[in-house]
């Protein structure tokens, strides 16, 4: 991802689009490095072997040092201050970041397999967070994740990723199933998500009667929202802008999609 960010920054400078330069650096710094890699690195440092810990620390510090040089034209003063502390640890010499070599993308170092691996991991974590939202469960509550892997390769991926999933998705267990009947029996009425070749659910003991009541109220609320949105989305009134009409249609589709999921969950409760 760093190599791609460097290429996008170079293109932004070439096009005189400093907004694209700033947005690319911001997105990589916060959304990739801070939100994801730092959290994954914590797991690798806490649970990995000595060699993995050294490699993770080395990658962290070198990526941070490169990121500071990449961001220096946009935020020159803070990057200079930080670089003076980070550069010696990263093994880079020089009196100032201002005269250090600017990062240049090396396309041959882009690892598409690693990017695909992390992308799948992100999708699983996001799916777990969405399931929490559907179940109204606090992010601080750790729950077991029950996974039905459709292929051996998917099962191996989930086994190797279990420590990271537990940390990022606030899980106390990642339990793999290879039998659908056993998985369904364990999942019971929990909401289900499909991620790639895996079906997942967060398991928790629920009061079936209370959950039926809650879901019934949610069905009624969504049906009311659909009733309000449908005339606006299906009978355009002049001079309503096309963007407003499209927004109403999207709202209607979102309500319908959520209603289908809630009804499915209600049906699983019997």
C-alpha positions as CSV (number, residue, x, y, z in Angstrom):
1,X,0.0,0.0,0.0
2,X,2.9,2.4,0.7
3,X,4.3,1.9,-2.8
4,X,0.8,2.7,-4.3
5,X,0.5,5.8,-2.1
6,X,3.9,7.0,-3.2
7,X,2.9,6.5,-6.9
8,X,-0.4,8.4,-6.3
9,X,1.5,11.3,-4.5
10,X,3.9,11.5,-7.5
11,X,1.0,11.7,-9.9
12,X,-0.7,14.4,-7.8
13,X,2.4,16.5,-8.0
14,X,2.8,15.9,-11.7
15,X,-0.8,17.0,-12.2
16,X,-0.5,20.0,-9.9
17,X,-3.3,18.6,-7.8
18,X,-2.0,19.3,-4.3
19,X,-5.5,18.3,-3.0
20,X,-4.9,14.8,-4.3
21,X,-1.5,14.7,-2.8
22,X,-2.8,15.8,0.7
23,X,-5.8,13.4,0.5
24,X,-3.6,10.4,-0.5
25,X,-1.1,11.1,2.4
26,X,-4.0,11.6,4.9
27,X,-5.8,8.4,3.8
28,X,-2.6,6.3,4.0
29,X,-1.5,7.8,7.3
30,X,-4.9,7.4,9.1
31,X,-6.9,4.8,7.3
32,X,-4.1,2.3,6.5
33,X,-1.1,2.9,8.8
34,X,-2.9,4.0,12.0
35,X,-6.3,2.3,11.8
36,X,-5.2,-1.0,10.5
37,X,-1.4,-1.7,10.4
38,X,-0.6,-0.4,13.9
39,X,-3.4,-2.6,15.3
40,X,-2.3,-5.7,13.4
41,X,1.3,-5.0,14.4
42,X,0.3,-5.0,18.1
43,X,-1.0,-8.5,17.7
44,X,2.1,-9.7,15.9
45,X,4.4,-8.1,18.5
46,X,2.4,-9.6,21.4
47,X,1.9,-13.1,20.0
48,X,4.6,-13.7,17.4
49,X,8.0,-15.2,17.7
50,X,11.2,-13.3,18.1
51,X,11.8,-13.1,14.3
52,X,8.3,-11.9,13.6
53,X,8.5,-9.3,16.3
54,X,11.8,-7.9,14.9
55,X,10.4,-7.9,11.4
56,X,7.2,-6.1,12.5
57,X,9.1,-3.4,14.4
58,X,11.5,-2.9,11.5
59,X,8.6,-2.5,9.1
60,X,6.7,-0.2,11.4
61,X,9.6,2.2,11.9
62,X,10.7,2.2,8.3
63,X,7.2,2.9,7.1
64,X,6.8,5.7,9.6
65,X,10.1,7.3,8.5
66,X,9.0,7.1,4.8
67,X,5.6,8.5,5.7
68,X,7.2,11.5,7.4
69,X,9.3,12.2,4.2
70,X,6.2,11.7,2.1
71,X,4.2,14.2,4.2
72,X,7.0,16.8,4.6
73,X,5.9,19.1,1.8
74,X,2.4,19.3,3.3
75,X,3.2,19.5,7.0
76,X,6.9,20.6,7.1
77,X,7.4,21.6,10.7
78,X,5.9,18.6,12.6
79,X,7.5,16.2,10.2
80,X,10.9,17.7,10.7
81,X,10.5,17.4,14.5
82,X,9.3,13.8,14.4
83,X,11.9,12.8,11.7
84,X,14.8,13.9,14.0
85,X,13.6,11.2,16.5
86,X,12.5,8.5,14.0
87,X,15.3,8.6,11.4
88,X,18.2,7.4,13.6
89,X,16.0,4.4,14.7
90,X,15.2,3.7,11.1
91,X,18.8,3.8,10.1
92,X,18.6,6.9,8.0
93,X,21.3,9.5,8.3
94,X,21.1,13.3,7.6
95,X,20.8,16.6,9.3
96,X,17.3,17.4,8.1
97,X,14.3,15.8,6.5
98,X,14.3,18.8,4.1
99,X,17.3,17.5,2.3
100,X,16.5,13.8,2.6
101,X,15.6,11.9,-0.5
102,X,11.9,12.1,-1.3
103,X,10.1,8.7,-1.5
104,X,9.8,7.2,-5.0
105,X,7.4,4.3,-5.7
106,X,8.9,0.9,-6.6
107,X,6.2,-1.0,-8.4
108,X,8.1,-4.2,-8.3
109,X,7.8,-4.2,-4.5
110,X,3.9,-4.2,-4.6
111,X,2.7,-7.5,-3.1
112,X,-0.8,-8.1,-4.5
113,X,-1.1,-11.3,-2.5
114,X,-0.4,-9.4,0.8
115,X,-2.9,-6.7,-0.2
116,X,-5.6,-9.3,-1.0
117,X,-4.9,-10.9,2.4
118,X,-5.3,-7.7,4.3
119,X,-8.4,-6.7,2.3
120,X,-10.1,-10.0,3.2
121,X,-9.1,-9.5,6.9
122,X,-10.6,-6.0,6.8
123,X,-13.8,-7.3,5.3
124,X,-14.1,-9.9,8.1
125,X,-13.5,-7.3,10.8
126,X,-16.0,-4.9,9.2
127,X,-18.6,-7.7,9.0
128,X,-18.2,-8.5,12.7
129,X,-18.6,-4.8,13.6
130,X,-21.8,-4.7,11.4
131,X,-23.2,-7.8,13.2
132,X,-22.6,-6.1,16.5
133,X,-24.6,-3.1,15.3
134,X,-27.5,-5.4,14.2
135,X,-27.5,-7.1,17.6
136,X,-27.1,-3.8,19.5
137,X,-24.1,-5.2,21.3
138,X,-21.5,-2.9,22.8
139,X,-18.1,-2.8,21.1
140,X,-16.6,-3.5,24.6
141,X,-18.4,-6.9,24.9
142,X,-16.3,-9.8,23.6
143,X,-18.3,-12.5,21.8
144,X,-17.3,-15.8,20.1
145,X,-17.3,-15.8,16.3
146,X,-18.7,-19.0,14.7
147,X,-17.4,-19.5,11.2
148,X,-18.4,-22.0,8.5
149,X,-15.6,-22.2,6.0
150,X,-16.7,-23.3,2.5
151,X,-13.2,-24.4,1.4
152,X,-10.0,-25.7,3.0
153,X,-8.1,-22.6,1.9
154,X,-10.6,-20.4,3.6
155,X,-10.3,-22.5,6.8
156,X,-6.6,-22.1,6.7
157,X,-6.8,-18.4,6.2
158,X,-9.2,-18.0,9.2
159,X,-7.0,-20.2,11.4
160,X,-3.9,-18.1,10.7
161,X,-5.9,-14.8,11.0
162,X,-7.7,-15.8,14.3
163,X,-5.4,-13.8,16.7
164,X,-5.8,-10.6,14.6
165,X,-9.5,-11.1,14.2
166,X,-9.9,-11.6,18.0
167,X,-8.0,-8.3,18.7
168,X,-9.6,-6.1,16.0
169,X,-13.1,-7.4,16.2
170,X,-13.2,-7.7,20.0
171,X,-13.8,-11.5,20.0
172,X,-13.0,-14.0,22.7
173,X,-12.9,-17.0,20.3
174,X,-12.9,-17.8,16.6
175,X,-14.5,-21.2,16.3
176,X,-14.3,-23.0,12.9
177,X,-17.0,-25.4,11.6
178,X,-16.7,-27.7,8.6
179,X,-20.3,-29.1,9.0
180,X,-23.2,-26.7,8.1
181,X,-25.7,-28.4,10.3
182,X,-23.5,-28.1,13.3
183,X,-22.8,-24.5,12.5
184,X,-26.5,-23.7,12.1
185,X,-27.3,-25.4,15.4
186,X,-24.6,-23.4,17.2
187,X,-25.5,-20.1,15.5
188,X,-29.2,-20.5,16.4
189,X,-30.9,-17.1,15.8
190,X,-27.8,-14.9,15.5
191,X,-27.5,-12.6,12.4
192,X,-25.3,-14.1,9.7
193,X,-23.0,-12.4,7.3
194,X,-21.3,-13.9,4.2
195,X,-17.7,-12.8,3.6
196,X,-16.0,-14.4,0.6
197,X,-16.2,-18.1,1.1
198,X,-17.1,-18.0,4.7
199,X,-20.4,-17.6,6.7
200,X,-20.0,-15.9,10.0
201,X,-22.1,-15.1,13.1
202,X,-21.5,-13.7,16.5
203,X,-23.0,-15.9,19.2
204,X,-24.6,-14.7,22.4
205,X,-27.4,-16.1,24.6
206,X,-30.6,-14.2,24.0
207,X,-34.1,-13.9,25.4
208,X,-36.0,-15.2,22.5
209,X,-39.3,-13.6,23.5
210,X,-37.7,-10.2,24.1
211,X,-35.7,-10.5,20.8
212,X,-38.9,-11.3,18.9
213,X,-40.6,-8.2,20.4
214,X,-37.6,-6.0,19.5
215,X,-37.4,-7.3,15.9
216,X,-41.2,-6.9,15.5
217,X,-41.0,-3.3,16.5
218,X,-38.1,-2.8,14.1
219,X,-40.1,-4.4,11.2
220,X,-43.0,-2.0,11.9
221,X,-40.6,1.0,12.0
222,X,-39.0,0.0,8.7
223,X,-42.3,-0.6,7.0
224,X,-43.4,2.9,8.1
225,X,-40.2,4.4,6.7
226,X,-40.8,2.5,3.4
227,X,-44.3,3.8,3.2
228,X,-43.1,7.4,3.6
229,X,-40.2,7.0,1.1
230,X,-41.9,5.1,-1.6
231,X,-44.1,8.0,-3.0
232,X,-41.1,10.3,-3.0
233,X,-38.9,7.7,-4.8
234,X,-41.4,6.4,-7.3
235,X,-43.4,9.5,-8.2
236,X,-40.9,12.3,-9.1
237,X,-42.4,15.7,-8.7
238,X,-41.1,18.6,-10.9
239,X,-38.8,20.4,-10.4
240,X,-37.2,17.9,-8.0
241,X,-33.4,17.6,-8.9
242,X,-32.2,14.3,-10.2
243,X,-29.8,14.0,-7.3
244,X,-32.6,14.3,-4.8
245,X,-34.7,11.7,-6.6
246,X,-31.7,9.3,-6.6
247,X,-31.1,9.9,-2.9
248,X,-34.7,9.0,-2.2
249,X,-34.4,5.8,-4.2
250,X,-31.3,4.8,-2.4
251,X,-33.0,5.4,1.0
252,X,-35.9,3.2,-0.1
253,X,-33.5,0.5,-1.3
254,X,-31.6,0.6,2.0
255,X,-34.8,0.4,4.0
256,X,-35.9,-2.6,2.0
257,X,-32.6,-4.3,2.3
258,X,-32.6,-3.8,6.1
259,X,-36.2,-5.0,6.4
260,X,-35.4,-8.2,4.5
261,X,-32.5,-8.9,7.0
262,X,-34.7,-8.2,10.0
263,X,-37.4,-10.5,8.7
264,X,-34.9,-13.2,8.0
265,X,-33.6,-12.9,11.6
266,X,-37.1,-12.9,13.0
267,X,-37.9,-16.0,11.0
268,X,-34.9,-17.8,12.4
269,X,-36.4,-17.3,15.9
270,X,-39.4,-19.3,14.9
